[in-house]
Amino acid sequence: MKFGKSICVLNVGGTRYAFTREVIRDFPLRRVSRLHACATEKEVLELCDDYDRDLNEFFFDRHAQAFVFIMLYVRSGKLRFVPGVCELSFYTEMLYWGLESAHLDSCCQKRLDERMSDIGMDSLSEGDVMLPGDECQSPEDTVQRIALSGRAKWLERMRKTFEEPNSSLAAQLLATVSVIFVIVSMIMLCASTLPDWDTAKRNTVEEHRIVEAVCIGWFTTECIVRFLLARDKCDFIRHPLNIIDAIAITPYYVTMVMAGAGMPGAGLGVAGVMLRVLRVMRVFWLMKLARHFLGLQTLGLTLRRCYREMVMLMVFVCVAMAIYSALAQLLEHGLDLDSKNQDYASIPAAAWWVIISMTTVGYGDVYPVTIGGRVLGGMCVVSGIVLLALPITFIYHSFVQCYHELKLRSARYARNVSSEILQ
């Protein structure tokens, strides 16, 4: 910003906010931060409704109360709807200032999805919000802006095609092909453990190599394209499913390199064992199905939201296991008895009996023989049922909520696919 005073005033619907130039430059709201790069008043008026050079004041004819809540998000990092204001109106204000629905808290995202689903609206974008000064732009600027917007929309459409299988008909076809390759790869992996597999592989070695190479080639191409289309490459690399993809693909290329160097995997000792372990990691390709099936998505979202309840459940089980295993070892082996039960010779050995009893599995390989041990076993089973049932209610309600949210999103994408087919 090469004009005005060092203090900038934002006047939003009559409410004034004062900031320094440095704060404006790093402001979390994209429309405000763009003011710092403006060199002329004409550029400023493309972002706001009016500008007072004497006071260095920028006027925005927007909803003042909505901007108060948006400023609370800037300060605290939590964005919620304004009470008494239509969700779509507030969402329009968010888009105007450069925010997206992902910035909303999960409860408000659910309300927005339900509202859009009720009126049959799929989504809004910043391009749907009228920008001040658009009507006075030159034809050259308009053509350049349309070209940039077209490229951005094309990239976003391609990204959704690979990342969101229900977003379009092409995405569904691509997801179907990906699922077929996953199933074929899993069949090959399971069949490779059969006793007669080596004989069959020697008879049809070329066919097996071709099938494996085609599957790996498809997964590699898909992973590279998704990486190139990702908005944030660092977030893409850190995503758990993408890490699983890399782990599942890498062993094939390592095997090819070793074979080319004259080092067959079977004779590498520890390296051969490691390579076989990595090859079995291909089973995690089944996690790719989470992108295509609502049930797996619901399960993953539920586990992510209920990690506190899961930790609490593990704490319950560990505490009870420590207590019961110590008492079981004492009653079955620790006391001075004529016949000691060797299955309970140590507390870790007794812990195995405790965990299969608390989960009501009861393999029958280990069981108490004394009266005290049997009474303790009954208490262990009953307390295990109670402890496991306590956090289940919270997890169940979270699962239902996650399923409802994902079902609404899937229904919105289904309307897109239906309209695309009709067109």
One Martini backbone bead per residue (centre of mass of N, CA, C, O) as a GRO file, in nm:
protein
  423
    1MET     BB    1   0.092   0.039   0.027
    2LYS     BB    2   0.113   0.388  -0.125
    3PHE     BB    3  -0.108   0.515   0.080
    4GLY     BB    4  -0.174   0.698   0.327
    5LYS     BB    5  -0.177   0.591   0.635
    6SER     BB    6  -0.070   0.371   0.888
    7ILE     BB    7  -0.374   0.383   0.954
    8CYS     BB    8  -0.643   0.158   0.920
    9VAL     BB    9  -0.993   0.181   0.828
   10LEU     BB   10  -1.276  -0.023   0.892
   11ASN     BB   11  -1.604   0.009   0.740
   12VAL     BB   12  -1.872  -0.199   0.861
   13GLY     BB   13  -2.181  -0.096   0.867
   14GLY     BB   14  -2.055   0.143   1.083
   15THR     BB   15  -1.814  -0.025   1.180
   16ARG     BB   16  -1.502   0.037   1.336
   17TYR     BB   17  -1.158  -0.055   1.230
   18ALA     BB   18  -0.822  -0.057   1.355
   19PHE     BB   19  -0.513  -0.075   1.159
   20THR     BB   20  -0.225  -0.170   1.052
   21ARG     BB   21  -0.040  -0.244   0.782
   22GLU     BB   22   0.073  -0.513   0.889
   23VAL     BB   23  -0.202  -0.638   0.954
   24ILE     BB   24  -0.323  -0.618   0.672
   25ARG     BB   25  -0.115  -0.797   0.526
   26ASP     BB   26  -0.181  -1.053   0.752
   27PHE     BB   27  -0.470  -1.098   0.702
   28PRO     BB   28  -0.700  -1.363   0.702
   29LEU     BB   29  -0.858  -1.189   0.507
   30ARG     BB   30  -0.838  -1.163   0.174
   31ARG     BB   31  -0.969  -0.882   0.113
   32VAL     BB   32  -0.793  -0.723   0.317
   33SER     BB   33  -0.501  -0.809   0.231
   34ARG     BB   34  -0.528  -0.684  -0.066
   35LEU     BB   35  -0.496  -0.381   0.013
   36HIS     BB   36  -0.179  -0.374   0.039
   37ALA     BB   37  -0.136  -0.405  -0.292
   38CYS     BB   38  -0.243  -0.134  -0.342
   39ALA     BB   39  -0.165   0.168  -0.548
   40THR     BB   40  -0.463   0.261  -0.601
   41GLU     BB   41  -0.787   0.365  -0.581
   42LYS     BB   42  -0.897   0.175  -0.798
   43GLU     BB   43  -0.808  -0.086  -0.656
   44VAL     BB   44  -0.966  -0.037  -0.395
   45LEU     BB   45  -1.259  -0.017  -0.533
   46GLU     BB   46  -1.251  -0.331  -0.605
   47LEU     BB   47  -1.284  -0.410  -0.276
   48CYS     BB   48  -1.459  -0.161  -0.216
   49ASP     BB   49  -1.703   0.103  -0.192
   50ASP     BB   50  -1.509   0.309  -0.029
   51TYR     BB   51  -1.279   0.605   0.001
   52ASP     BB   52  -1.080   0.785   0.251
   53ARG     BB   53  -0.795   0.962   0.240
   54ASP     BB   54  -0.785   1.136   0.501
   55LEU     BB   55  -0.866   0.871   0.694
   56ASN     BB   56  -0.806   0.594   0.579
   57GLU     BB   57  -1.102   0.476   0.477
   58PHE     BB   58  -1.289   0.175   0.453
   59PHE     BB   59  -1.580   0.083   0.273
   60PHE     BB   60  -1.843  -0.156   0.377
   61ASP     BB   61  -2.152  -0.288   0.246
   62ARG     BB   62  -2.217  -0.475   0.517
   63HIS     BB   63  -2.266  -0.700   0.762
   64ALA     BB   64  -2.194  -0.619   1.082
   65GLN     BB   65  -2.260  -0.872   1.257
   66ALA     BB   66  -2.112  -1.077   1.080
   67PHE     BB   67  -1.828  -0.943   1.116
   68VAL     BB   68  -1.804  -0.996   1.416
   69PHE     BB   69  -1.785  -1.308   1.386
   70ILE     BB   70  -1.542  -1.302   1.196
   71MET     BB   71  -1.352  -1.167   1.406
   72LEU     BB   72  -1.369  -1.399   1.608
   73TYR     BB   73  -1.220  -1.593   1.420
   74VAL     BB   74  -0.956  -1.431   1.401
   75ARG     BB   75  -0.900  -1.458   1.717
   76SER     BB   76  -1.002  -1.782   1.784
   77GLY     BB   77  -1.082  -1.991   1.529
   78LYS     BB   78  -1.407  -1.957   1.550
   79LEU     BB   79  -1.698  -2.041   1.342
   80ARG     BB   80  -2.024  -1.898   1.358
   81PHE     BB   81  -2.338  -1.837   1.357
   82VAL     BB   82  -2.576  -1.599   1.350
   83PRO     BB   83  -2.822  -1.520   1.536
   84GLY     BB   84  -3.103  -1.479   1.317
   85VAL     BB   85  -2.938  -1.568   1.063
   86CYS     BB   86  -2.907  -1.672   0.768
   87GLU     BB   87  -2.701  -1.908   0.649
   88LEU     BB   88  -2.669  -1.800   0.353
   89SER     BB   89  -2.601  -1.509   0.425
   90PHE     BB   90  -2.346  -1.574   0.589
   91TYR     BB   91  -2.204  -1.730   0.361
   92THR     BB   92  -2.182  -1.485   0.175
   93GLU     BB   93  -2.000  -1.324   0.365
   94MET     BB   94  -1.770  -1.524   0.370
   95LEU     BB   95  -1.705  -1.513   0.065
   96TYR     BB   96  -1.641  -1.212   0.053
   97TRP     BB   97  -1.390  -1.244   0.271
   98GLY     BB   98  -1.259  -1.551   0.203
   99LEU     BB   99  -1.437  -1.783   0.299
  100GLU     BB  100  -1.531  -2.112   0.400
  101SER     BB  101  -1.700  -2.390   0.510
  102ALA     BB  102  -1.443  -2.517   0.653
  103HIS     BB  103  -1.435  -2.285   0.885
  104LEU     BB  104  -1.653  -2.415   1.015
  105ASP     BB  105  -1.811  -2.567   1.233
  106SER     BB  106  -1.956  -2.872   1.239
  107CYS     BB  107  -2.244  -2.779   1.319
  108CYS     BB  108  -2.263  -2.557   1.093
  109GLN     BB  109  -2.214  -2.739   0.852
  110LYS     BB  110  -2.470  -2.903   0.890
  111ARG     BB  111  -2.669  -2.667   0.856
  112LEU     BB  112  -2.578  -2.589   0.570
  113ASP     BB  113  -2.637  -2.859   0.431
  114GLU     BB  114  -2.939  -2.865   0.500
  115ARG     BB  115  -3.015  -2.598   0.364
  116MET     BB  116  -2.918  -2.671   0.076
  117SER     BB  117  -3.091  -2.929   0.053
  118ASP     BB  118  -3.375  -2.795   0.080
  119ILE     BB  119  -3.321  -2.588  -0.184
  120GLY     BB  120  -3.117  -2.731  -0.399
  121MET     BB  121  -2.828  -2.642  -0.321
  122ASP     BB  122  -2.492  -2.711  -0.368
  123SER     BB  123  -2.325  -2.428  -0.413
  124LEU     BB  124  -2.085  -2.181  -0.338
  125SER     BB  125  -1.900  -1.895  -0.452
  126GLU     BB  126  -1.711  -1.619  -0.497
  127GLY     BB  127  -1.832  -1.571  -0.788
  128ASP     BB  128  -2.138  -1.524  -0.673
  129VAL     BB  129  -2.014  -1.266  -0.560
  130MET     BB  130  -2.033  -0.937  -0.578
  131LEU     BB  131  -1.798  -0.713  -0.693
  132PRO     BB  132  -1.658  -0.429  -0.650
  133GLY     BB  133  -1.604  -0.290  -0.976
  134ASP     BB  134  -1.682  -0.488  -1.211
  135GLU     BB  135  -1.833  -0.282  -1.404
  136CYS     BB  136  -1.537  -0.104  -1.445
  137GLN     BB  137  -1.392  -0.295  -1.612
  138SER     BB  138  -1.198  -0.388  -1.843
  139PRO     BB  139  -1.190  -0.608  -2.103
  140GLU     BB  140  -0.910  -0.725  -2.041
  141ASP     BB  141  -0.964  -0.794  -1.743
  142THR     BB  142  -1.206  -0.978  -1.795
  143VAL     BB  143  -1.066  -1.189  -1.974
  144GLN     BB  144  -0.844  -1.266  -1.768
  145ARG     BB  145  -1.036  -1.350  -1.539
  146ILE     BB  146  -1.186  -1.573  -1.696
  147ALA     BB  147  -0.937  -1.745  -1.755
  148LEU     BB  148  -0.853  -1.795  -1.462
  149SER     BB  149  -1.124  -1.913  -1.372
  150GLY     BB  150  -1.125  -2.151  -1.571
  151ARG     BB  151  -0.868  -2.290  -1.467
  152ALA     BB  152  -0.959  -2.321  -1.173
  153LYS     BB  153  -1.212  -2.488  -1.234
  154TRP     BB  154  -1.070  -2.721  -1.376
  155LEU     BB  155  -0.889  -2.805  -1.138
  156GLU     BB  156  -1.124  -2.850  -0.940
  157ARG     BB  157  -1.267  -3.067  -1.108
  158MET     BB  158  -1.029  -3.266  -1.112
  159ARG     BB  159  -0.996  -3.296  -0.808
  160LYS     BB  160  -1.284  -3.409  -0.756
  161THR     BB  161  -1.260  -3.657  -0.939
  162PHE     BB  162  -1.025  -3.790  -0.749
  163GLU     BB  163  -1.144  -3.722  -0.441
  164GLU     BB  164  -1.469  -3.726  -0.533
  165PRO     BB  165  -1.667  -3.981  -0.643
  166ASN     BB  166  -1.966  -3.811  -0.621
  167SER     BB  167  -1.937  -3.539  -0.804
  168SER     BB  168  -1.946  -3.726  -1.072
  169LEU     BB  169  -1.951  -3.933  -1.339
  170ALA     BB  170  -1.644  -3.950  -1.380
  171ALA     BB  171  -1.578  -4.016  -1.084
  172GLN     BB  172  -1.734  -4.284  -1.075
  173LEU     BB  173  -1.576  -4.428  -1.297
  174LEU     BB  174  -1.299  -4.399  -1.164
  175ALA     BB  175  -1.376  -4.548  -0.901
  176THR     BB  176  -1.448  -4.818  -1.032
  177VAL     BB  177  -1.170  -4.879  -1.148
  178SER     BB  178  -1.018  -4.865  -0.877
  179VAL     BB  179  -1.172  -5.096  -0.739
  180ILE     BB  180  -1.094  -5.317  -0.939
  181PHE     BB  181  -0.787  -5.300  -0.885
  182VAL     BB  182  -0.803  -5.365  -0.586
  183ILE     BB  183  -0.932  -5.645  -0.612
  184VAL     BB  184  -0.717  -5.772  -0.793
  185SER     BB  185  -0.481  -5.727  -0.596
  186MET     BB  186  -0.604  -5.895  -0.360
  187ILE     BB  187  -0.624  -6.162  -0.512
  188MET     BB  188  -0.321  -6.187  -0.568
  189LEU     BB  189  -0.230  -6.180  -0.271
  190CYS     BB  190  -0.393  -6.427  -0.171
  191ALA     BB  191  -0.293  -6.636  -0.389
  192SER     BB  192   0.021  -6.620  -0.308
  193THR     BB  193  -0.042  -6.814  -0.037
  194LEU     BB  194  -0.078  -7.056  -0.188
  195PRO     BB  195   0.062  -7.364  -0.244
  196ASP     BB  196   0.006  -7.354  -0.580
  197TRP     BB  197   0.129  -7.079  -0.681
  198ASP     BB  198   0.417  -7.137  -0.784
  199THR     BB  199   0.332  -7.324  -1.013
  200ALA     BB  200   0.141  -7.127  -1.160
  201LYS     BB  201   0.355  -6.901  -1.199
  202ARG     BB  202   0.550  -7.067  -1.383
  203ASN     BB  203   0.333  -7.112  -1.614
  204THR     BB  204   0.226  -6.778  -1.577
  205VAL     BB  205   0.440  -6.534  -1.557
  206GLU     BB  206   0.352  -6.310  -1.757
  207GLU     BB  207   0.061  -6.261  -1.658
  208HIS     BB  208   0.134  -6.178  -1.369
  209ARG     BB  209   0.315  -5.937  -1.443
  210ILE     BB  210   0.105  -5.775  -1.598
  211VAL     BB  211  -0.107  -5.742  -1.377
  212GLU     BB  212   0.080  -5.607  -1.168
  213ALA     BB  213   0.176  -5.370  -1.349
  214VAL     BB  214  -0.102  -5.245  -1.401
  215CYS     BB  215  -0.181  -5.186  -1.110
  216ILE     BB  216   0.065  -5.014  -1.033
  217GLY     BB  217   0.031  -4.807  -1.262
  218TRP     BB  218  -0.241  -4.698  -1.170
  219PHE     BB  219  -0.164  -4.609  -0.880
  220THR     BB  220   0.065  -4.421  -0.962
  221THR     BB  221  -0.093  -4.229  -1.146
  222GLU     BB  222  -0.304  -4.145  -0.938
  223CYS     BB  223  -0.106  -4.026  -0.728
  224ILE     BB  224   0.028  -3.812  -0.912
  225VAL     BB  225  -0.225  -3.656  -0.995
  226ARG     BB  226  -0.319  -3.582  -0.709
  227PHE     BB  227  -0.061  -3.424  -0.642
  228LEU     BB  228  -0.085  -3.208  -0.873
  229LEU     BB  229  -0.393  -3.119  -0.773
  230ALA     BB  230  -0.314  -3.022  -0.513
  231ARG     BB  231  -0.323  -2.754  -0.309
  232ASP     BB  232  -0.149  -2.904  -0.075
  233LYS     BB  233   0.136  -3.085  -0.069
  234CYS     BB  234   0.186  -3.131   0.235
  235ASP     BB  235  -0.095  -3.243   0.307
  236PHE     BB  236  -0.081  -3.479   0.111
  237ILE     BB  237   0.167  -3.623   0.243
  238ARG     BB  238   0.027  -3.638   0.542
  239HIS     BB  239  -0.180  -3.821   0.451
  240PRO     BB  240  -0.263  -4.138   0.536
  241LEU     BB  241  -0.359  -4.256   0.258
  242ASN     BB  242  -0.102  -4.162   0.102
  243ILE     BB  243   0.100  -4.323   0.269
  244ILE     BB  244  -0.019  -4.599   0.199
  245ASP     BB  245   0.025  -4.581  -0.102
  246ALA     BB  246   0.336  -4.561  -0.090
  247ILE     BB  247   0.385  -4.827   0.067
  248ALA     BB  248   0.240  -5.013  -0.151
  249ILE     BB  249   0.423  -4.931  -0.406
  250THR     BB  250   0.731  -4.951  -0.339
  251PRO     BB  251   0.803  -5.265  -0.340
  252TYR     BB  252   0.791  -5.308  -0.646
  253TYR     BB  253   1.035  -5.123  -0.719
  254VAL     BB  254   1.239  -5.262  -0.538
  255THR     BB  255   1.221  -5.537  -0.678
  256MET     BB  256   1.311  -5.438  -0.957
  257VAL     BB  257   1.589  -5.334  -0.871
  258MET     BB  258   1.695  -5.605  -0.755
  259ALA     BB  259   1.657  -5.770  -1.013
  260GLY     BB  260   1.844  -5.588  -1.188
  261ALA     BB  261   2.093  -5.648  -0.971
  262GLY     BB  262   2.078  -5.968  -0.893
  263MET     BB  263   1.860  -5.967  -0.628
  264PRO     BB  264   1.681  -6.183  -0.491
  265GLY     BB  265   1.450  -6.188  -0.236
  266ALA     BB  266   1.494  -6.486  -0.113
  267GLY     BB  267   1.835  -6.423  -0.068
  268LEU     BB  268   1.848  -6.167   0.166
  269GLY     BB  269   1.730  -6.231   0.430
  270VAL     BB  270   1.641  -5.966   0.596
  271ALA     BB  271   1.566  -5.817   0.335
  272GLY     BB  272   1.355  -6.028   0.243
  273VAL     BB  273   1.167  -5.997   0.484
  274MET     BB  274   1.111  -5.694   0.446
  275LEU     BB  275   0.993  -5.722   0.162
  276ARG     BB  276   0.754  -5.905   0.241
  277VAL     BB  277   0.627  -5.708   0.436
  278LEU     BB  278   0.580  -5.481   0.227
  279ARG     BB  279   0.402  -5.651   0.037
  280VAL     BB  280   0.170  -5.690   0.249
  281MET     BB  281   0.092  -5.380   0.257
  282ARG     BB  282  -0.121  -5.399   0.021
  283VAL     BB  283  -0.372  -5.442   0.203
  284PHE     BB  284  -0.411  -5.121   0.246
  285TRP     BB  285  -0.575  -5.071  -0.017
  286LEU     BB  286  -0.853  -5.099   0.121
  287MET     BB  287  -0.853  -4.798   0.220
  288LYS     BB  288  -0.941  -4.677  -0.057
  289LEU     BB  289  -1.248  -4.742  -0.015
  290ALA     BB  290  -1.313  -4.487   0.162
  291ARG     BB  291  -1.364  -4.301  -0.098
  292HIS     BB  292  -1.635  -4.493  -0.199
  293PHE     BB  293  -1.756  -4.550   0.100
  294LEU     BB  294  -1.967  -4.452   0.346
  295GLY     BB  295  -1.901  -4.645   0.582
  296LEU     BB  296  -1.593  -4.591   0.601
  297GLN     BB  297  -1.618  -4.286   0.640
  298THR     BB  298  -1.779  -4.301   0.902
  299LEU     BB  299  -1.572  -4.455   1.067
  300GLY     BB  300  -1.336  -4.253   1.044
  301LEU     BB  301  -1.488  -4.002   1.158
  302THR     BB  302  -1.562  -4.129   1.431
  303LEU     BB  303  -1.273  -4.188   1.533
  304ARG     BB  304  -1.176  -3.891   1.518
  305ARG     BB  305  -1.403  -3.775   1.720
  306CYS     BB  306  -1.362  -4.039   1.944
  307TYR     BB  307  -1.076  -4.050   2.081
  308ARG     BB  308  -1.145  -3.999   2.378
  309GLU     BB  309  -1.328  -4.246   2.418
  310MET     BB  310  -1.112  -4.453   2.334
  311VAL     BB  311  -0.913  -4.384   2.556
  312MET     BB  312  -1.104  -4.441   2.789
  313LEU     BB  313  -1.145  -4.740   2.722
  314MET     BB  314  -0.845  -4.824   2.749
  315VAL     BB  315  -0.817  -4.743   3.043
  316PHE     BB  316  -1.025  -4.930   3.162
  317VAL     BB  317  -0.898  -5.196   3.063
  318CYS     BB  318  -0.610  -5.163   3.186
  319VAL     BB  319  -0.691  -5.141   3.481
  320ALA     BB  320  -0.851  -5.406   3.503
  321MET     BB  321  -0.621  -5.591   3.404
  322ALA     BB  322  -0.420  -5.532   3.630
  323ILE     BB  323  -0.596  -5.630   3.866
  324TYR     BB  324  -0.687  -5.919   3.769
  325SER     BB  325  -0.406  -6.040   3.707
  326ALA     BB  326  -0.294  -6.021   3.994
  327LEU     BB  327  -0.519  -6.191   4.131
  328ALA     BB  328  -0.492  -6.445   3.954
  329GLN     BB  329  -0.196  -6.511   4.021
  330LEU     BB  330  -0.244  -6.544   4.325
  331LEU     BB  331  -0.475  -6.768   4.326
  332GLU     BB  332  -0.328  -6.981   4.113
  333HIS     BB  333   0.007  -6.936   4.212
  334GLY     BB  334   0.104  -6.763   4.469
  335LEU     BB  335   0.005  -6.957   4.652
  336ASP     BB  336   0.039  -7.226   4.885
  337LEU     BB  337   0.002  -7.486   4.680
  338ASP     BB  338  -0.005  -7.802   4.562
  339SER     BB  339  -0.142  -7.692   4.283
  340LYS     BB  340  -0.018  -7.515   4.022
  341ASN     BB  341  -0.105  -7.282   3.782
  342GLN     BB  342   0.087  -7.234   3.495
  343ASP     BB  343  -0.095  -7.022   3.338
  344TYR     BB  344  -0.029  -6.824   3.616
  345ALA     BB  345   0.289  -6.752   3.658
  346SER     BB  346   0.211  -6.460   3.553
  347ILE     BB  347   0.081  -6.157   3.489
  348PRO     BB  348   0.096  -6.158   3.176
  349ALA     BB  349  -0.045  -6.435   3.151
  350ALA     BB  350  -0.309  -6.339   3.298
  351ALA     BB  351  -0.385  -6.107   3.100
  352TRP     BB  352  -0.493  -6.287   2.875
  353TRP     BB  353  -0.737  -6.395   3.035
  354VAL     BB  354  -0.867  -6.119   3.096
  355ILE     BB  355  -0.922  -6.013   2.804
  356ILE     BB  356  -1.100  -6.265   2.709
  357SER     BB  357  -1.310  -6.218   2.940
  358MET     BB  358  -1.399  -5.917   2.906
  359THR     BB  359  -1.478  -5.984   2.587
  360THR     BB  360  -1.622  -6.270   2.576
  361VAL     BB  361  -1.456  -6.503   2.430
  362GLY     BB  362  -1.325  -6.765   2.535
  363TYR     BB  363  -1.116  -7.005   2.431
  364GLY     BB  364  -1.002  -7.225   2.672
  365ASP     BB  365  -0.681  -7.234   2.724
  366VAL     BB  366  -0.757  -7.057   2.981
  367TYR     BB  367  -0.824  -7.152   3.332
  368PRO     BB  368  -0.963  -7.176   3.629
  369VAL     BB  369  -0.949  -7.404   3.938
  370THR     BB  370  -1.028  -7.229   4.156
  371ILE     BB  371  -1.260  -7.078   4.340
  372GLY     BB  372  -1.142  -6.792   4.342
  373GLY     BB  373  -1.089  -6.781   4.032
  374ARG     BB  374  -1.389  -6.817   3.943
  375VAL     BB  375  -1.502  -6.571   4.083
  376LEU     BB  376  -1.315  -6.373   3.937
  377GLY     BB  377  -1.414  -6.444   3.651
  378GLY     BB  378  -1.704  -6.341   3.685
  379MET     BB  379  -1.625  -6.047   3.754
  380CYS     BB  380  -1.470  -5.996   3.493
  381VAL     BB  381  -1.703  -6.027   3.292
  382VAL     BB  382  -1.902  -5.818   3.408
  383SER     BB  383  -1.708  -5.570   3.407
  384GLY     BB  384  -1.648  -5.579   3.104
  385ILE     BB  385  -1.932  -5.513   3.004
  386VAL     BB  386  -1.959  -5.241   3.147
  387LEU     BB  387  -1.701  -5.093   3.043
  388LEU     BB  388  -1.771  -5.125   2.733
  389ALA     BB  389  -2.060  -4.973   2.749
  390LEU     BB  390  -2.015  -4.679   2.839
  391PRO     BB  391  -1.884  -4.542   2.556
  392ILE     BB  392  -2.086  -4.638   2.330
  393THR     BB  393  -2.296  -4.409   2.325
  394PHE     BB  394  -2.112  -4.186   2.214
  395ILE     BB  395  -2.025  -4.338   1.957
  396TYR     BB  396  -2.305  -4.379   1.838
  397HIS     BB  397  -2.391  -4.080   1.806
  398SER     BB  398  -2.152  -4.005   1.626
  399PHE     BB  399  -2.216  -4.201   1.397
  400VAL     BB  400  -2.492  -4.086   1.321
  401GLN     BB  401  -2.393  -3.800   1.256
  402CYS     BB  402  -2.185  -3.874   1.037
  403TYR     BB  403  -2.383  -4.020   0.851
  404HIS     BB  404  -2.567  -3.778   0.799
  405GLU     BB  405  -2.359  -3.587   0.674
  406LEU     BB  406  -2.260  -3.778   0.442
  407LYS     BB  407  -2.541  -3.819   0.316
  408LEU     BB  408  -2.591  -3.527   0.233
  409ARG     BB  409  -2.343  -3.503   0.052
  410SER     BB  410  -2.417  -3.739  -0.136
  411ALA     BB  411  -2.689  -3.619  -0.232
  412ARG     BB  412  -2.569  -3.369  -0.366
  413TYR     BB  413  -2.395  -3.527  -0.572
  414ALA     BB  414  -2.631  -3.685  -0.701
  415ARG     BB  415  -2.762  -3.435  -0.830
  416ASN     BB  416  -2.528  -3.371  -1.014
  417VAL     BB  417  -2.530  -3.638  -1.174
  418SER     BB  418  -2.821  -3.620  -1.276
  419SER     BB  419  -2.791  -3.352  -1.432
  420GLU     BB  420  -2.558  -3.452  -1.613
  421ILE     BB  421  -2.721  -3.678  -1.755
  422LEU     BB  422  -2.956  -3.496  -1.865
  423GLN     BB  423  -2.749  -3.313  -2.033
   0.00000   0.00000   0.00000
